[in-house]
Amino acid sequence: MDLQERIDAALHIADMYGQADGEHHKTWAIDQMVRALTDCPEVEKEDFDYLGEAYTYTAYGESGEYQRFVAAHNDGQDGPDTYSWDVGIAP
């Protein structure tokens, strides 16, 4: 994706999921926005709803740029695992 497509994808995620109830869902939206901006590939994932029913959805996987972003985020005064990056839960 070119830069504008990445920005558009991140804004779409913010629009669709950024106001979902629950901190864990907002965290997922932020993580997916970062993944879109760091050119991660789209992947199909499977999960279970609150009734235990399986469903599939499209999300972003990982790219080298995303992995470097997370590693830089986690790095701090106490070493490479000073902080942690939370990926949240899809709404």
Buried (B, 14 or more C-beta within 10 A) or exposed (E): BEEEEBBEBBEEBBEEBBEBEEEBBBBBBBBBBBBBBBBBEEEEEEEEEEEEEEEEEEBBEEBEBBEEBBEEEBEEEEEEEEEEBEBBEBB
